[in-house]
């Protein structure tokens, strides 16, 4: 089942987090240079998703039974995946920097793989300003997996 989101966030990021363990988004191990380049930060209980726009973030999230197969990456600008342990059974989408809950999904407790597809980055004229023309979009898929390492499947290189 797909769930859609559309909310305001800042600093070109938002979070996916375990309701019972918020993790430390201020940790020096969170938004490292590699995490910024890969557009995905990982910390215990929280994943930071790097986005192209500053303000509104639009997208969808879907919980899958198994890892997706035969995905056409050509329709996306950037594709990255990583893992999170969800102990509480509740995955939350949270804005930055206010920490406001934007969406909550019930899942079985355990380890999950999260894949983030980003598209329409060209619509964002200035990534550090909120613009009405920003129309980047994010598709997130999650499924149970013990693979928690970050891996870029398609790298976006800004022009």
C-alpha positions in Angstrom: 0.0 0.0 0.0 1.3 3.4 -1.0 1.2 6.4 1.3 1.7 9.9 -0.1 3.4 12.8 1.7 3.7 16.6 1.0 5.1 18.8 3.7 7.6 21.7 4.3 11.1 20.9 5.5 14.3 22.8 5.5 18.1 22.3 5.0 17.4 20.0 2.0 16.5 17.0 4.2 13.9 15.1 6.1 14.1 12.0 8.3 12.8 8.5 8.5 12.9 7.3 12.1 12.0 4.6 14.5 9.3 6.0 16.8 11.1 4.4 19.8 14.6 5.6 18.9 15.1 9.0 17.3 18.9 8.6 16.8 21.3 11.5 16.8 21.0 13.7 13.7 23.5 16.1 15.1 26.2 13.4 15.4 29.4 13.9 13.5 28.8 10.5 11.9 25.4 11.4 10.5 25.7 14.0 7.7 29.3 13.2 6.7 30.8 14.4 3.4 30.0 10.9 2.0 26.4 11.0 3.3 25.9 14.4 1.7 27.2 13.1 -1.6 25.1 10.0 -1.4 22.1 11.9 -0.2 21.5 9.5 2.7 22.7 9.7 6.3 22.5 6.7 8.6 22.5 6.6 12.4 21.0 4.1 14.8 17.2 4.5 14.5 17.1 7.3 11.9 17.8 7.8 8.2 18.4 11.3 6.8 17.1 11.8 3.2 19.0 14.5 1.3 16.6 16.3 -1.1 17.2 18.7 -4.0 14.8 21.4 -2.8 14.8 23.5 0.3 11.1 23.7 1.2 8.2 21.5 0.1 9.0 17.8 -0.2 6.6 15.6 -2.2 6.6 11.8 -2.6 5.3 8.4 -1.7 6.4 5.6 0.5 5.5 1.9 0.0 6.2 -1.1 2.3 7.1 -4.1 0.2 7.1 -7.8 1.0 10.5 -8.3 -0.9 13.2 -6.3 -2.5 12.1 -4.7 -5.8 13.4 -6.4 -8.9 14.0 -5.1 -12.4 13.7 -1.4 -11.6 14.4 1.0 -14.4 16.7 3.6 -12.9 16.7 5.8 -16.1 13.5 7.6 -15.0 15.2 8.8 -11.8 18.0 11.3 -11.1 19.3 9.6 -8.0 18.8 6.3 -6.3 20.3 5.3 -3.0 19.5 2.7 -0.3 20.4 2.0 3.3 19.1 0.3 6.4 17.4 1.0 9.6 16.4 -1.0 12.7 12.8 -0.3 13.7 12.3 -1.7 17.2 9.0 0.0 18.0 7.1 -1.2 15.0 6.4 2.4 13.9 8.3 4.1 11.1 7.9 7.9 11.1 8.6 10.6 8.5 9.8 13.7 10.3 10.6 17.2 9.0 13.8 19.1 9.6 14.6 21.0 11.8 11.3 21.1 13.8 11.0 17.3 14.2 7.3 17.4 13.3 5.7 14.1 12.6 4.4 14.1 9.0 3.5 10.4 8.6 3.5 7.3 10.7 3.4 3.7 9.4 3.0 0.5 11.3 5.5 -2.2 10.5 6.7 -5.4 12.1 9.7 -4.7 14.4 13.1 -5.5 12.7 15.7 -4.5 10.2 14.6 -2.8 7.0 16.2 -1.7 3.8 15.1 1.7 2.5 15.5 2.7 -1.1 15.0 6.3 -2.1 14.4 7.3 -5.7 14.7 11.1 -6.5 13.4 12.6 -9.7 12.8 16.0 -11.4 15.8 17.6 -9.8 16.1 20.0 -12.8 13.0 21.8 -11.6 14.9 23.1 -8.6 16.5 26.4 -9.6 18.2 27.1 -6.4 18.6 24.3 -3.9 19.0 26.6 -0.9 15.8 28.6 -1.5 12.1 27.6 -1.3 10.6 28.2 -4.8 7.2 27.6 -6.3 8.9 26.0 -9.2 10.5 23.2 -7.2 8.9 19.9 -8.3 11.4 17.3 -7.2 9.7 14.0 -6.1 10.8 11.1 -3.9 9.6 7.5 -4.1 10.6 5.4 -1.0 10.4 1.6 -0.8 11.1 -0.3 2.3 11.3 -4.1 2.9 12.7 -6.3 5.6 16.4 -7.0 5.2 19.5 -7.3 7.4 21.6 -5.3 4.9 22.0 -2.0 6.6 24.9 -0.5 4.5 24.4 2.6 2.4 24.7 2.0 -1.4 24.3 4.4 -4.3 22.5 2.7 -7.2 22.5 5.8 -9.4 24.5 9.0 -8.6 23.2 12.5 -9.4 25.9 14.9 -10.5 24.9 18.5 -10.3 25.7 20.5 -13.4 
